[in-house]
Amino acid sequence: MADLGTDEKRISELLWRTIKLRASLLLISIVILLIVWSAVLSGDQRAKMVDVEYCQKLVAMNNASMAAATKSAHAGPAIDVTFTCTEGTARYSLEGARASNALFPEVLANSSEAARKPYFDTQNLLSEYDSKRKSSYDFRIQLSSEVSSGEMFVNGLTVAEIILFVILGVVAIAIILGFQQEAYKAQLTAFTDDDKSATALALVRTQFFTFSTVAVRQNVRRIKWPVLSAEGLVIWGLTAGLALTWGGLLSAFAENVIHLTDSILFNYLSNLYGFAFLLAFWLVYTRRVYRETLELHADRTGAQALKQFFSRPLAEFCLVAAAFAALLLPWASSDLALPSLRGYFFIFPEQPKAGFGGVSTFAINPRLFSELRWQFAVALMFVLLCGADVFLARIAKPLRSWVHALRASLAVATLFYSLNLLLYMGILEYEAIRGSSWGLSNMIFGSLAGRGVGWPLDFYDPSYGFFVFLAASSVLIWLSLHDLLTVRRHAPT
């Protein structure tokens, strides 16, 4: 029993170290997020004053240019600075001037130097504005209290942009430590089963095993309410605090990202989501490996029963048929005088229509349509492969293993793109509520440049055909990934 006691004490020490390390990582992350969040909120207040200041300069410069062009200070209506340059509208005026000013090199290509002067004056003003606005988010870090020069200035926006990725990595480490914590508990369980009367082992059971929910007494199995544990409350409390501070910083930082919805895939939030998706996928797989190693198997669950039902070829065939039938249904509709877009619309190249002034118009912005189209192509290939898998059930096993591997890969890609599209739709809804969408202004300025333009997705709402296709695809994704992420049972020895 001496060896057993030594092993048990060592496992207990490792368990406590794991708990303390998890708590420390979460606590340090919360403190860092609070510091950066505070810096961003303080910078927002200073940046608003910079917005108003440079908006007033821009309005004054434009009024002066119009007066000089007409040789009269009273010719033409002057821009009302009190309406244009409030805290809520100043930045929109400046960013609108930036978008319209980007067209001048095309419009004034063959113009005189005097005609191009307003363009250069505006560019210089906006360059100065960008520099001063960014410096509004600088905060000081004191490196040494003894040396006066022992300090540095860090930009809050730059730190916020990076720290959100870093914290996701720290959270992944904390979750992996949680897997180790459960592994240590499982090992202690094996030790305590050998000697349930030992005082030391009884203390361990009392200290670490308060998570048990099933008790057996007098050969009667009964369910107990879960017992709270001190370490569990600390970890979950810190996790909740970390989620709140991370979300708060993201919300404050996202306010400073201009033209966030110009692209579905290539924007900051999409990159952040992609990193989180990659971490989540590997964490699920890591958890499976841990549980296989420890042989922690539960009884047959409702999810496994659903898998058994939907594994029937007829059920999968019905899901594939529903997904293809959804292509004939409306996927997007608009309250404006815009036609509804059906699923098959995304299969073919987008055709322009003649608009006002000879400007070609598209149902959807060409860049967004291009991104939507190849995301849809991945989802459609996945559904096609699921349908082919139903008919190839009797093919040779080596060939079918390749089909299953390809199906799982496409399932992961389809899941990623589906969630990313839902995230994008959430951003559109958020911008609609906040009134901070830039899609319409991009369309207007594009038409002024004589380029073919398309309607932004702000003007469309998802319709029932899209949700039918999404629901059928989601079940097929679950079926494709269930075997990959489910713990395999070991044969009894």
N, C-alpha and C positions, 0 to 999 in steps of 0.2 A: 504493500500500500504506500510505501515511501515514494516510489516512482510516480504513482498516480497523483499523490499530493503535490509533488514538484511540478508535474505537467499542468495540473489544474491551476496552480499559482501563476505559472508562466502565461497560460492562456488568459487568466484574469487580468494580469498586468497589460498584456497586449490589447485586451478588450478596452480597458480604461484609457490607454493611450490613444486608441482609435476614436473613442468618444470625445476625448479632450481635443484631439486634432480637428475633428469635424466641427466642433463648437468654435474653436479658434478661427478656423478658416471662414466660417459664416460670419462671426462677429467682426473680424477685420474687414471683410468685404462690405458689411453694412456701414462701418465707419468711413471707408473710402468713398462709397457711393454718396453718403450724406455730405461729405466735404465737396465733392464734385457737383452734386445737385445744388448745394447752396451757392457755389460759384456761378453756376449757369443761371440760376434765378436772379442773383445780384447783377450779373452781366445783362440779363434781359431788360432790367430797369434802365441801366445806362445806355443800352443799345436803342431803346425807344427814343431817348432824347437825341441820340445821334441821327436817327431816322427823321425826326421832325426838323432838326437843324439843316440837314442836307436836302430835304424836300423843299424847304423854304428857299435855299440857295438855288435849287433847280428851277423852281417856279419863277423866281426873280430873274434868272438868266433867260428863261424862255420868254417872259414878258418883254425883257429888254431887246431880245432878238426880233420879236414881232414888231415892236415899235420902230426899231432901226430899219427893218425891211420896208416898212410903209412910210418912213420919213416923218412919222407923227407919233407922239407918245399916247395919243388918244384914239388911234385907229385900231379897230378890231377889239373884241372883248378880251380883257385880261383874265388870266387864270386866278380863281379865288383861292388864296392861300389858306384861309381859315377852314375851308371845307376840304381841301386837298391834303393838307399837312397836319392832320390830327394824329394822335398816337396810334389809332386803329387803321388809318388809311395811308400814312406817310410811306410805309415800306412798299405798299402796292403801287403807289405813284412812281417810286424810284425803280422798282423792278419792271414796271410797264415801260418806263423810259429806256431802260436797258434793252428790253426786247425790241422796241421800235427803233432804237438807235442802231441795232445790229443790221437793219435793212439799208441804212444810208450808203454803205460802200457800193451796193448794187445800184441804188437809185441815182447817186451822185458820182458815178464812175467817171463821167466825162464833164463834170461841172467845174466851175472855177474854184480857186482857193477860198474866196470869200463865201461862196455858197456852202463849202464844206466846213467852214469854221464852227458853226453850231455843233456839228458832229464831234469834232475834236474837243470842244469845250465840254460837251456832255460826257465824253469818255474820260477826260481828266477828272471831272467832278466825281464820276462813279468810281474811278480807281481810288481816289482819296477817301471816298465814303466807305468802300470795302475795307480799306486798311484801318480806318478809325473804328468802324463797327466791330471788326474782329478783335481789336485791342480792348474793346469794352469788356471782354470776357477774361482778360488776364487777371490772375491772382498770384499773390506772392507766397513763396515757400521759404521760411527761414531755416537756413542750413546750420548756422552757428550763432550763438548769442554773444560770443566773445569777439568775433571778427565782423566789423561793420559791413564788409562786402560779402559776407556769407549768406547770400540770399539769391533767389532766382525767380523769374516770372514765368508762369506756365499759362497757356491759353486753355480756358475751361472747355471750349467747344472741341478742341483737338483731343484733350484728355477724355472727354465724354464719349467721343467717337470710338476711341480705342478701348476704354475701360469696360464698355458694355460687352465686348468680345472676351476680354480677360475674365470678367466675372462669370460668364457662361462656362469658361474652362475651369474656374475654381469650383463652380457648382458641380461640374462633372466629376471632379476629384472627390468632392464630399459625398457624392452618390456612390462612387466606387468604394470609398471607405465604409459606407453603409453596408455594401455587400460583404466586405471583410468582417464587419461587426456581426452580421448575421452568421457568418461562417464560424467565428469564434464562439458564438452562443450555441451553435449546433455541436461544436466539439465539447463544450462544457456539459451539454446535455448528455453526451455519451459517457463522460466521466462520472456524473452524478448518478447515472443509472446503476453503476457498479456498487455504490455505497451510499444509500440514501439516509443512513443514520449518522454519518460523520458530521460533526458540528461545523467544520470549515466548509464542507460542501453544501450543507443546509443553508449557511449564510450566503453562499454564492447563488443558490437557487432563489433565495428571497431577494437578493440584490439585483440580479440580472434577468430573472425569468418571470417578471410580473406581466409580460406580454401574453401569457398563456390564456386562452379563451375556452379551453375544453378541460373539464375535470371528470375523473372517473372515481366514483365512490360507491362501495358496496355493489360492484358490478353493474351500476346504472350510469349510463352516459348522459350527461346533462351539459347544457351550454351556460357559461357564466359571462357576465358583462366584462369587457376588457378592463384590466386594472391599469391605472395610470402609473407611469414610471417617471422618476425625476429626470433621467437623461432624455427620455422621449419628449417630455414637455419642453426641455431646453432646446433640443434640436429642432423640433417642429415650430417652436416660437421664433427661433432665429431664422428658420427657413421662411416663415411668413413675413418677418421683418425684411428679409433680403428681397423677397418678391415685390413687396410694396416699394422699397427704395429703388430697386432696379426699374420697375415700371414707371415710377415718378420721374426718374432721371431720363428715361427714354421719351416720356411725354414732353418734358421740358426741352430736350435736345431736338426732338423731331420738329418742333415749332420753327426751328432755324434752318430746316432743309427745304430749299426752294425747288419747285418743280419735281416734287417727290413722285408724282404719278405720270411723268413723261415716259416712263418705261415700266413694264411689268416685272421684268427680271433683273434689270441693271440699275437698281437704286439701293440706297443704304439699308432700308428695312428688309429688302429682299436678301441682301448679302448677310445681314444679321440672322434672318430666319434660316438661310441655307446652312450657316455654321451651327445653329442650334439643332437643325434637323440631322446633320451629320453626327453630332454628339449624341443625340437621342437614339439614333439607330444603333450606334456602336454600344451604347449603354444597355440597350435591350438585349443585344447579342451577348455582352459581357455578363449580364445577369443570368442568361441561360447557361453559360459555361460554368458559372459559380454553382448554380443549382444542380447541374449535371454532376459536377465533381462531388458535391455533398449528398447527392441522391435525395434531394428534398422534393418529394412528389406529393401532390395533393390528390384528393379523390376526383372522380369525374365531375367536371364543372358544367355549368350551363353553356359556356362558350364551346366546350368540347362536344356537347350534344348538338349544338347548332352546326358545328363543323361536320359532324357525322351526317346530319340531314342534308346540308348544302353540298356535300361531296358527291351526291348523286348526280350523274351526268345530266339527267333531265332538268334538275334545278339550275345547274350552271348554264345549260342551253337556254333556259327561260330568261336568265339574267342577261346573257349575250343578246338575245332577241329584243329584250326591253331596251338595251342600250342603243341598238341600231334603230329601233322604232322611234326613239327619242330624237334622232336626227331629222325626222320629219316634223317635229313640233317646234314651236317658237322657243328660242333660247334667250333672246333679248328683245325688250319692247321699250317704247319711249312715249312720254306724255306729249312730246312735240309731234309735228307732222312728219315723223320718220317711220319708215316701214319696219315691221318686226323682222328680226333676223332668225332664220331657222338653222338647225344644226348643220345641215349640208352646205350652208353658206361659207363655212370655214374650210371646206374641202377645195374649193376652186379659187383661183387668183381673184383678187378684188378688182372690179371694173369701175373706172371713174365715170361720173356723170357730169354733163355740162352744167355749170353754175352761173352765177351772175358775173358779168364782165368778162366772160370767156375763161374763168378760172374753173379748173376741174375739181370736183368734190367727190369724196369717198364716204361710204356709209360709216367707216371707222378710220381713225387716223392710221395712215399706212404703216408707220413704225409699230404701233400697237397691234394692228392686224397681223403683221408679219410674225410677231412674237406669239400671238394667240394661235396662229395657224400651225406652227411647228410644235407647240405644246399640245394642241389638239391631235396632231399627227401621232405623237407618242401614245396618247391615250387610246386612239383608234387602233393602233397596232397592237396594243395590249389586249383590247377587247377581241380583236381578230384572233390573236394567239390563244386566248381562252376558249374561243369557239373551236379552233382547230384542235386544241387539246382534248375536247370532248369526243371528237371523231377519231382521234389517234390513240384512243385508250388501249387498243390491242396491238400497238406497234411494239417493236423490240425494245427491251428495257434500256439498253445504252442510249438509243436515240431519244427515247422519252425523257431520260434524265437531262439531256441537253435542252429539250423543249421546256422542262420544268425550270431549269436554271435561267433560261432566257425569259420565261414568264415571270419569274421572281424579280429579275432585274428591271423589266418593264413595269412591274407592279410598284417597285420602289420609286422609279422615275415618275410614274403617274401620280403616286401619292404626294411626292414632292411638289409637282406642278399644280396639283389640285389645291393643296393647302396654300401654296403661294398665291394662286389666283383668288382664293377666299380672303387672304390677307390684303391683296390689292383692292378687292371690293370693299373691305372694311375701311381702308384708307380713303377711298372715294366717299364713303358714307360720312366718315369723320370730317373730311374737307367740306362736304356739302353742309354739314351742321355748323361748322366753324366759318363757312363762307370764305375759304382760303384756296379755292381751286384755281389753277392756272391754265386749265385745258382750253377754255374758250378764248383767252387772250392769245395763246399760241396759234389757234386756228385763225384768228383775225389778222395777226401780223403775218402769218404765212400767206394769206390771200393777198395782202398788200404787196408782197414780194412777187406775185404772179406765179407762185408755185401751187401744185395740186395739194389740196388740204382735205382732211377728213374730220368727222365729228369725234370729239373725245368721248371716252366711255362714261364720263360724268352724266351724259344725257340718256343713258340706257339703264334699264333695270333688268336684272336676271328674271327669266320667265320659267314656267314649269317644265319645259322640255329640258332645260339645263339641269334642273334638280333631279329629274328622272334619270338622266344619263349619269349624273354624279352619284346618285344612290346605288344604281346597278354596278357602277365601277368600284364603288367603295366596298361592296360585298365581295366582288371578284378579287380585289386587292387583299382583303382579309383572308380569303381562301388561299391565295397564292403565297402569302407570307406566313400563314399559320404554322405550317410544318417547319419553316426555316427558323422561327423564333420560339417554338415550343420545346420545352425540355423533353429530351428523349429518355424514355424509361430503360433502365438497365435490366438485363435478364437476371432473375434471382439466382443466387449462388448457393 
